[in-house]
Amino acid sequence: MKLVFAGTPEVAVPALDALLASRRHEVAAVVTRPDAPAGRGRRLVASPVAERAEEAGIEVLKPARPKDPEFLERLREIGPDCCPVVAYGALLPRVALDVPAHGWVNLHFSLLPAWRGAAPVQHAIMAGDEITGASTFLIEEGLDSGPVYGTVTEEIRATDTSGDLLTRLAFAGAGLLAATMDGIEDGTLKAVPQPADGVTLAPKVNVEDAHLDWNAPALRVDRVVRGCTPAPGAWTLFRGERLKLVQVAPVPDRTDLAPGQISARKNNVYVGTGSYGVELLWVQAQGKKPMRAADWARGVRIAEGERLGG
C-alpha cells in the first residue's frame, strides 16, 4: 500500500522505521507538526519524525492545521491507501480522514478502551496497573474510540518510569503497526468495535498533577514519581522552592516518620508518607542537575524535623 505516515516525537520513530523497512508498503510522505522552538536559543527545530524522514529522502508535510486547504490538496495528490499515525499531536478533521481508502490507523499506547487520551502510559503507571500494551485502531472523530485492529501486551515492571515503559511500547507497537498494515492490505484483518465497558480516560498530565501529596500512601507517591518521569517531573516544596523527585523507593519498615518528615543519614534520605517511608534516591533542585539524594541532603544540611511539602 501507499502510506502517508503521521507522527511527531521520538516515540513515533520506531514505527516509521518499521514501515520504511517493509517490502510491502511505500511510505510516500510524512505528516508532522511544524518546527518548534527548543533550547536556550529557542531556535526552530524540526521534529524527530521530520528529521528521520528527511534522512530517508521522504517528502515532509508540516501543516499548521490538518484542515489547511494546501495540505489537503497535497494529500489528495499523493493518494495514500492508508495513513498510519503515532503521536501526531493534532486533531484530524473529517475531510482529512476521508482521503485514504483505508482511513487513518492510530497506534495508541494502551489496551483500549482503557486509557483513552494523551497520556495513557503515565496514567497506567500512576493507577498501579500491572499490564498495559498498545493498540491499533481506525481513527474516528471521537477520542480514541474507533474499532481496534490488534493489540500487544506489556508488563509494567515495579521500577518502570513512563519513559522506560513508553520506549518498550514504541518498539513493540512498531511491529504491531506494520503487521496491521499487512493485514489491511491483504484483507485478513478486520477492525472490531471497542467494548462499552472498561473505558478510562488519560488526559495530559500537567505540573499540578505531578505535585506530591505526602499524606498519600508510599505506593502512591512512588507511582506518581515513576509516572511523571521524565515529564512533567514529580515535585514537592523544600524551603519554599520546588524540588523534583527523580527516583524513590518504598521502604515498608520505616514507619516512624510523619508525612513529609525527612530523615537524612550519611548515605540515605528517607521521607514519611501516609503509610510508611520512601527513600529518596535521585532528586533535582531548582536550577540544578539531577543528583543523588544523599549528596543533595549533605549540601543543604537538613535540620532535625524538617519536612518536604511546605
N, C-alpha and C positions, 0 to 999 in steps of 0.2 A: 504494500500500500504506500501511497504518497502521504507523508506525515508533515504536519507543522507542529513543532514542539513548543509548549508554553511553560516557562519557568523562570525563576529569578535567582534565588540564593544558592549557596554552595550545596545544600542538601539535594538540590534538583540535578546536579551534575552527573552523579552515577546513573540516573535513569536516562539522561541524554546520551551518555557514553554507551549504555546497553543498546539503545536504539540505533546509534551510529554503527555499532558492531554487527547489527543484524544484517543478514544477507537477503532477508525477505522484504525489507522496507527501506524506503528512501526518505530521509529527513530533508525536506526541500527548503525549510526555513525554520527560524526560531523566533518566537514572540517573547519579549521580556520587558521588564519595567524600564523606564528611561534612566539614563545615567543619574547618579545621586551624589551629593557632596559627601566626602569622607576625609578623615584625618584632620590634623591640626590646621592644615592649609585650606580645608573644606573645598578641595578641588573636585571636579566632577569625575566619577569613576564608574566604569561600566560594570554591570552585574557579573557574577561568576559564570552564569549561563551564557551571557553575551560573549565573554572572553573565550569560553570553550568553543562556542560556535564559530567565532572568528578564526580561531586556530584551525578548525576543521574546514574553513572556507565556505561556510554556510551563510546565506542571507540572514541578517538580523533585523527584525522589526521592533521598534520601540515606541508604540503609540502612547500618547499621554493618557488616552482613554480608549478602551477597546471598541467604543461606538464611533470613533472618529471615521468620517467617510473615506479618507485616504487609506486608512488601514483596512477597512472592509473591502474596498475596491481591490487592493493588492491581494488580500486573502482569497477573494473570488478568482483573481487572475491565476494564482498558484493552483487553486482547485484541489485542496487536500481531500483525501478519502477519510481521514480521521485526524483529530488533534489531541494528542496525549498531553496531560497537564500535571505539573508537580510544583506546588507552591508558587504559582504565578503572582498572586498578590493583588488582583483586581477582579471585580465582578464582571462576568461576561454577559452582555445583553442577548436577548433572543435573536436579534438579527445576526449576531456572530455565531451563536450556537447552531443556527440553521444552515451554515455554509457547508461544512463537511457532511458527506452522506452518512457516515457512521458517528457523527457527533463529536463532542469533546469528552475525553475519558480521563478522569482525575485519579491520581494516586494519592490516597489520603492515609495518614499515619495513625489509624485506629481500626478496630474491628467494628465497622458500622453495624447498627446505628449508634454505638457508643461513641461519645466524644466527637460530636459534630462541631466544627468551628475551627478557629485559627490556631489553637494551642492544644491539640489532643495529647501530645506526649507529656507536656508539663502537667496537665490535669490528671492523666493516668497515674503518674508518679505521686502527685500530691494526694490523690484519693486512696493510695495504698493498693492499687491493682497489682496482681501477681502476673497476669498475662495481658499482653496487648498485641498489636500487629499492624498490618497495612491492608488496605482495600483498594480495589479499582472499581470505579462506578461511572455510570453515564451521567454527566452533569445536566441538571435541570435548573430551573430558576430558583428553587428552594435551596436552603442551606444544607449542603451535603446530603440531600435526601434522595438522590437518584438510585435506580436499580444497580445492584452490585454484580460485577463480573467474576471477581475472585478475591481471595484473601490469603495472607500468610500470617502465621502467629510468631510471637517473640516473647520469651520470658523476661520479666522485669527483675533484674538482679538487685540484691539488697543494698548495693552501693552505687547503683546506676544514677547518674545525673541525667537531666534531659538531653544534654549534649551527647553523652555516651549512647543512650538509647536511640536517639534520632540518627546517629551515624550508622548504627547497625540496621535500623529500619530503612535507611536510604539505600543501602546495598541490597537488602533482601527485597525491598519494594521495586528496585530497578529490574530485577529478574521477573517479578510478577507483572510489571507493566509491559515488558517485552513479550511475555507469554500471552498476555491479554490481547495485544495487537495481533499476534499469530492466530489466536482463536477467533477473533473478529473477522480476520481476512478469510480464513478457510470455513467459516460458518459453524464451527463446532462449539462456540461459546455464546451463551445467551445470558443477558443480564436478568437477575432475579430481584423483584421488589424487596426493599428492606422491611423487616417486621415492624409493626406499630409499637410493640413493647420494647423496652430497653433503651429508649432514646435518652442520651445525656448530652449536655452542651459543654463546649470547651472554648469560651471566649478568650480573647487575648489577655495574657497575664500582665497586669500593669505594676507599677512601682508600689502602690499601696497594697496590692495583693501579696507582695513579697515582704511586707513588714511583719516581723516575727512577733508572735504573742507568747511570752514566756509562761503564761498561765495554761497554755495548751500542753498536752502530754508530750513526752520526749519523742515518741514516734512521729507525732505530727510535726514537731519542729524539724526533725531530720528529713521528713518528706518534703516540706516546704523548701528547705535548703537545697536538696537534690533537684527538686522540680524547677527551681528558679536559677539553676546553674547550667549554662553560663549567663543566661539573661532572663529576667532583668537583674538578677542577683538578690538573694535574700539579705535583709539588713535589719539592724537594730540601732538603738542610740547608746552611745557611751560618752559620758561627759558632754552631752549636748550635741555631739557630732555623729554622723552616720558611720557605722561600722558594718561592712559586708562580711557575711559568713560564707566562706567558700566550701568548707567541708567540716562536718561534725560527725560524732559517733555516739549513739545512745550508750549509757553506762548504767545498767539496772541496779548495781549495788551502791550507787551514790544517791541516797535518799535523805541526806542531811542538809540539803541546800534549799532555800526558799526560791520561788520563781524569780529568775533573773540574777540571783546572787552568784557572784564569781568566787571561785576558789582557785588561786594560782599557786602552783608549785614549780620546782625548778624546770621540769620537763613536761608538765601537764597543766592544762587550764580546763576547769570544769564550771558548768553553769547549771543552776537549778531550773526545773520546769514544773509544770503542774502534776507530774508523776514522779519521775526520777531524773537524775542528771544527764547531761550530754557533755562530751569532751569536745572542746574546740580544737580542731586540727589545723585549719588554714583560715586566715582572716585577711581582710583588706581594709586598712584605714583610709579615710578620705584623703585623696591626692597621693596615695602610696600604691606600690605594687603588692600583690599577694605575698604573704609571709607566714611562716609557721606561727601558730598561736602562742607558743611558749616564748618565742623571740619578741613578739608584739607585747606580751604581758610584762616581760622584763623591761622593755623600753618605756612603757607608760607608768610603770611602778604602781601596780594596782594596790589600793589600800584595803585593809580588812573591812569586809562588809559592803564593798562597792557592788553595784548591780548594773546589769545591762537593761536597756529599755526605758531609761529615764526615771 
